[in-house]
Amino acid sequence: MTRQLAEQLTRGTALRVLDVGCAEGTQALRLARAGHFVTGIDPDPNILAVAHQALAAEPPEVRERVQLLTGDGHQVGRWFGPRSFDLVLCHGTLMYLPDPDPMLASVARILAPGGLLSLLVRNGDALAMRAGLTGDWRACQEAFDTTRYTNRLGLPARADRLAELSTTLAEFAVPVRRWYGVRVFTDTMPDEAAPVDGRQLGQLLDAEERAGKQDPYRHVAALLHVVGMK
């Protein structure tokens, strides 16, 4: 996903970035290291404390480009005015919202003309894949007819279908510019099975990056990375 996002950031100038649901600050810090000015918000003070710790370990020039706030995406319309940001990230957040439209409307409002909205969502068109590949046939059958599921953490969540999400973004004047698949081959891989050898990890990432860009592979990815442009 980091590679996919970098492919879209071609301006060569410092951007004003909002990371909604920034969690440990992984993407926020990467973008700040690249010279962008980042505001990260998250509703969980405990996980945001981890982000503060990571930020404290960065050089001064990175720390001064990052602001971390406690809150959720529904508050951005009250905190920030129209056209406040050139890039808004909303990664792994919409899946926990029963209705994502209010948050999408809020972030669309604060996005500057020509700005990008980067969404990472569960792929509702391939929801049966994980259950099928792990041999849970009952869950596989149920997944064909729903966008609701229970994630790896045991939490109830929801998925987005690409066509419906594209229509919603167009209605908010942020039409889809590009979309990718994420975790095409690795969704069922246990965390402890991830390669630790640098060469193997590089090969895995190269394969995922290529599959995430082309059909038919990206259509069956566990997640969709959707980039809209205002």
Secondary structure per residue as TSV (DSSP state, phi and psi in degrees):
chain	resnum	aa	ss	phi	psi
A	1	M	-	360.0	-37.5
A	2	T	H	-60.9	-42.3
A	3	R	H	-64.9	-41.1
A	4	Q	H	-63.1	-42.1
A	5	L	H	-66.1	-42.0
A	6	A	H	-60.7	-32.7
A	7	E	H	-62.7	-27.9
A	8	Q	H	-89.9	-18.3
A	9	L	-	-92.9	86.1
A	10	T	-	-112.9	6.6
A	11	R	S	-67.8	-36.2
A	12	G	-	79.5	10.3
A	13	T	S	-121.9	161.6
A	14	A	-	-68.2	132.6
A	15	L	-	-107.8	153.1
A	16	R	E	-90.9	117.3
A	17	V	E	-118.5	137.4
A	18	L	E	-118.4	125.2
A	19	D	E	-109.6	102.7
A	20	V	E	-85.9	120.5
A	21	G	T	76.3	51.2
A	22	C	-	-72.3	-16.6
A	23	A	T	53.0	-126.7
A	24	E	T	-74.0	-2.7
A	25	G	-	85.4	19.4
A	26	T	H	-57.8	-55.1
A	27	Q	H	-70.6	-37.7
A	28	A	H	-58.8	-45.1
A	29	L	H	-69.7	-38.1
A	30	R	H	-60.5	-43.1
A	31	L	H	-69.9	-36.9
A	32	A	H	-65.6	-38.9
A	33	R	H	-62.6	-28.8
A	34	A	T	-82.4	0.7
A	35	G	T	103.7	3.9
A	36	H	-	-90.2	159.3
A	37	F	E	-101.5	117.6
A	38	V	E	-120.4	132.2
A	39	T	E	-111.7	122.9
A	40	G	E	-111.6	136.1
A	41	I	E	-129.2	145.0
A	42	D	E	-154.6	141.5
A	43	P	S	-78.8	-14.0
A	44	D	-	-96.3	107.2
A	45	P	H	-63.7	-27.9
A	46	N	H	-69.6	-45.9
A	47	I	H	-72.5	-29.7
A	48	L	H	-68.9	-28.9
A	49	A	H	-63.3	-34.6
A	50	V	H	-64.5	-40.6
A	51	A	H	-63.5	-39.7
A	52	H	H	-63.2	-39.5
A	53	Q	H	-64.1	-43.5
A	54	A	H	-64.3	-39.7
A	55	L	H	-65.2	-37.8
A	56	A	H	-62.5	-23.9
A	57	A	T	-85.3	-4.9
A	58	E	S	-84.4	160.1
A	59	P	-	-63.3	157.7
A	60	P	H	-54.7	-38.7
A	61	E	H	-67.1	-25.8
A	62	V	H	-80.1	-43.9
A	63	R	H	-58.5	-37.5
A	64	E	T	-73.8	-10.9
A	65	R	T	-97.7	3.7
A	66	V	E	-123.7	134.4
A	67	Q	E	-125.4	128.3
A	68	L	E	-114.3	127.9
A	69	L	E	-126.9	147.8
A	70	T	E	-91.3	121.8
A	71	G	-	167.5	178.7
A	72	D	-	-122.8	172.9
A	73	G	G	-63.0	-22.3
A	74	H	G	-70.8	-14.9
A	75	Q	G	-91.5	-8.5
A	76	V	H	-64.4	-31.4
A	77	G	H	-67.1	-25.3
A	78	R	H	-88.0	-30.7
A	79	W	H	-81.8	-34.8
A	80	F	S	-125.1	145.3
A	81	G	-	-85.0	173.6
A	82	P	T	-58.3	145.9
A	83	R	T	64.0	28.9
A	84	S	-	-79.0	-22.5
A	85	F	E	-133.4	146.5
A	86	D	E	-91.8	-19.9
A	87	L	E	-147.4	128.4
A	88	V	E	-120.5	125.8
A	89	L	E	-101.1	136.4
A	90	C	E	-140.9	80.7
A	91	H	E	-106.0	119.2
A	92	G	S	69.8	27.3
A	93	T	-	-111.7	-44.6
A	94	L	G	-60.3	-28.4
A	95	M	G	-65.4	-16.5
A	96	Y	G	-99.6	3.8
A	97	L	-	-105.0	126.5
A	98	P	S	-58.4	-36.4
A	99	D	-	-135.7	106.3
A	100	P	-	-79.0	-11.7
A	101	D	H	-58.4	-43.9
A	102	P	H	-59.4	-40.3
A	103	M	H	-67.8	-41.7
A	104	L	H	-62.0	-38.6
A	105	A	H	-63.8	-39.1
A	106	S	H	-66.6	-46.3
A	107	V	H	-71.3	-30.5
A	108	A	H	-64.4	-36.1
A	109	R	H	-66.4	-37.6
A	110	I	H	-89.5	1.1
A	111	L	E	-84.7	132.7
A	112	A	E	-74.3	154.7
A	113	P	E	-55.7	132.4
A	114	G	E	83.7	-2.2
A	115	G	E	-76.6	161.6
A	116	L	E	-112.6	143.0
A	117	L	E	-117.3	118.0
A	118	S	E	-107.9	116.3
A	119	L	E	-115.9	135.2
A	120	L	E	-116.9	115.5
A	121	V	E	-130.8	160.1
A	122	R	E	-73.3	138.6
A	123	N	B	-81.1	103.0
A	124	G	G	-68.7	-18.7
A	125	D	G	-83.7	-7.3
A	126	A	G	-134.5	32.5
A	127	L	T	-66.8	-24.3
A	128	A	H	-80.7	-8.9
A	129	M	H	-63.2	-49.3
A	130	R	H	-61.4	-47.0
A	131	A	H	-62.4	-41.1
A	132	G	H	-65.3	-41.9
A	133	L	H	-71.5	-22.2
A	134	T	T	-98.3	3.4
A	135	G	T	80.6	16.4
A	136	D	-	-91.9	83.5
A	137	W	H	-71.2	-32.0
A	138	R	H	-63.9	-48.7
A	139	A	H	-63.9	-34.7
A	140	C	H	-60.8	-47.7
A	141	Q	H	-62.3	-42.4
A	142	E	H	-64.9	-33.5
A	143	A	H	-69.5	-21.3
A	144	F	T	-63.7	-27.4
A	145	D	T	-113.6	18.3
A	146	T	-	-148.6	164.7
A	147	T	S	-116.2	12.4
A	148	R	E	-100.6	145.5
A	149	Y	E	-160.0	171.0
A	150	T	E	-110.3	125.7
A	151	N	-	-83.7	-176.1
A	152	R	T	-63.6	-22.4
A	153	L	T	-87.2	-0.6
A	154	G	S	81.6	14.6
A	155	L	-	-97.9	142.5
A	156	P	E	-68.9	138.7
A	157	A	E	-148.6	177.1
A	158	R	E	-136.9	156.2
A	159	A	-	-112.3	163.9
A	160	D	B	-118.6	135.8
A	161	R	-	-88.2	136.9
A	162	L	H	-57.3	-45.2
A	163	A	H	-62.5	-43.4
A	164	E	H	-68.9	-40.8
A	165	L	H	-64.9	-38.8
A	166	S	H	-62.7	-41.0
A	167	T	H	-63.7	-44.0
A	168	T	H	-61.6	-45.7
A	169	L	H	-64.0	-37.6
A	170	A	H	-63.6	-38.5
A	171	E	H	-65.4	-28.5
A	172	F	T	-92.7	12.9
A	173	A	T	63.9	31.7
A	174	V	-	-130.4	66.2
A	175	P	-	-63.3	154.4
A	176	V	E	-65.2	127.3
A	177	R	E	-95.1	-38.2
A	178	R	E	-160.5	148.6
A	179	W	E	-140.6	150.8
A	180	Y	E	-134.7	160.6
A	181	G	E	-95.9	147.2
A	182	V	E	-130.6	136.8
A	183	R	-	62.4	58.3
A	184	V	S	-73.7	-48.1
A	185	F	S	-102.8	-16.0
A	186	T	-	-111.8	8.2
A	187	D	T	-62.7	-34.0
A	188	T	T	-95.5	3.9
A	189	M	-	-75.0	124.9
A	190	P	-	-61.8	148.3
A	191	D	G	-55.7	-38.5
A	192	E	G	-72.0	-11.5
A	193	A	G	-92.5	-3.0
A	194	A	S	-63.2	137.1
A	195	P	-	-65.0	136.9
A	196	V	-	-101.4	-19.0
A	197	D	S	-69.8	128.4
A	198	G	H	-59.0	-39.1
A	199	R	H	-67.0	-44.0
A	200	Q	H	-66.2	-39.8
A	201	L	H	-62.5	-40.9
A	202	G	H	-62.2	-40.4
A	203	Q	H	-64.8	-41.3
A	204	L	H	-60.7	-47.6
A	205	L	H	-64.0	-38.3
A	206	D	H	-62.8	-42.4
A	207	A	H	-65.8	-43.6
A	208	E	H	-64.7	-40.8
A	209	E	H	-62.3	-44.1
A	210	R	H	-66.7	-44.3
A	211	A	H	-64.8	-35.0
A	212	G	T	-68.7	-11.3
A	213	K	T	-103.0	-13.4
A	214	Q	S	-131.0	152.2
A	215	D	T	-82.4	151.5
A	216	P	T	-89.0	0.3
A	217	Y	G	-61.5	-44.8
A	218	R	G	-64.7	-24.1
A	219	H	G	-68.8	-23.2
A	220	V	G	-107.1	14.0
A	221	A	-	-66.3	152.7
A	222	A	S	-66.8	-35.4
A	223	L	E	-126.1	155.9
A	224	L	E	-116.4	133.2
A	225	H	E	-106.0	106.9
A	226	V	E	-109.7	126.6
A	227	V	E	-115.5	117.2
A	228	G	E	-104.5	157.0
A	229	M	E	-131.8	130.1
A	230	K	-	-80.4	360.0
